[in-house]
């Protein structure tokens, strides 16, 4: 019985740590409620999935292997914006996913 309780506590702790912050947003501030701003228009806005990219701030990754990545899935590319490795749609210039922080541009 004690072992089952410990396992349950461990699972709850892991799930709590893995819950995306978007579930914790206050009511009335739903993500995507308004039009997305172009990345870089406001210093206080953080990069988010769905944001419109500002091409002046985007570094297109040409050698994803340098970042430990394989080729991007069809219809998307990798890039770096504000020190974050992202995947974006080159046609709509929208952020598809934020992968991780990078220390420097290597390509």
Secondary structure by P-SEA (a helix, b strand, c coil): caaaaaaaaaaaaaaaaacccccccccccccccccccccccccccccccccccccccccccccccccccccccccbbbbbccccccccccccccccccccccccccc
